Amino acid sequence: SFFSLGTLTALARYFRLPVIIDEAANNLDKNHLRHFISLIRDFAAGYDVQYILSIKETDDFPLDGWVREFADDLQIYRVEFDRGKKHINPVELYA
């Protein structure tokens, strides 16, 4: 994930597109995921690139834990299903 982030960022800057990473947390434990999110925040600020990540809700990405450190830099959405309808709602990290 860390190596491909550099390549994706370079391509995003060249083509002026956002970086979209599906299942970004796969194969990363809690500590590495935290560093990965931190690196993305630094890249977003330093290279003016937008990052869109999909991460399954897991204990390694605790919304009430270390993720709050990034509250000013992240917008998190929760996808929920109710009787066959999909609902996408923002998650408030300051609550």
Secondary structure, DSSP 8 states (H G I E B T S, - for coil): -HHHHHHHHHHHHHHT--EEETTTTTT--HHHHHHHHHHHHHHHHHH---EEE-----TTS-TTTGGGGGTTT--EEEEEEETTEEEEEEE-S--
